[in-house]
Amino acid sequence: MKKKEVPQDKSNLEKANIKDMVYAVGENGEYTTELSTGWEPKSIALDNAIREIEERTEAAKARFLRNESSPIEYYMELHKMDIPILASYVGLWQWRVKRHLKPVVFKKLKSKTLQKYADVFEISIEQLKRIDE
């Protein structure tokens, strides 16, 4: 695509004052970079992904409030992580992180382990133990 044809459609990127760098063909026929605020197909995909993340976060919050899951699951979803990523950040085996998602196990965690999670989520241990409404 030519440099002057780079899409500048409205998207969530534009609202956040973020632009994508894309490659385009310049006036002299060589590849160059150009900034784009987005294009419709990408905007739709981004909106769908954000909506899915919000739904998963709300579902995790509901499970916590029903005492079916620990707050770790909520904060993991809120920070767009999965178990392998969270495990690597806290320095624990994945099976241990998965086990810590159980409320009974979470309530028995030592302060040192809770601090690891709190540090990853950039919150205090007190905030980790609850979810603000």
C-alpha positions, 0 to 999 in steps of 0.5 A: 500500500502506498504511504498516502493510503495508510488507513487512519480509521477511528479505533481504541488506539486513537482514543488512547493516543497510540498509533501503529507503525506500518510499512508502506511504499513511499513516493520513490518506490521504497518501503518506509514506515508510516503511523496509523490510527488503525483500520476497521478490521483491526478495530473490530478485533481489538474491541472483541478482545477487550470485551472478552478480557472484561467478561473474563475479569467479571466472571473471575470476580463473581467466582471470588465473591461466591468463594469458588476462586481466590482473588489471584484469578481476578488479578491475573485476568485484570492484568491480562495474564494466564497461569504460565505467565503468572507462574514465571513472574512469581517464580513458582511452578504452574501447578502451584499457582493453579492450586493457589486459585483455590480459596482454601489453599489461598487462605493458608498462604504465607506472607512471603508467597502473598508478597510475590503475587502482590509485587507482580500485581503492584498492589499491597497484600491487603488489596490482594486479599480482597477485590474492591467493588 
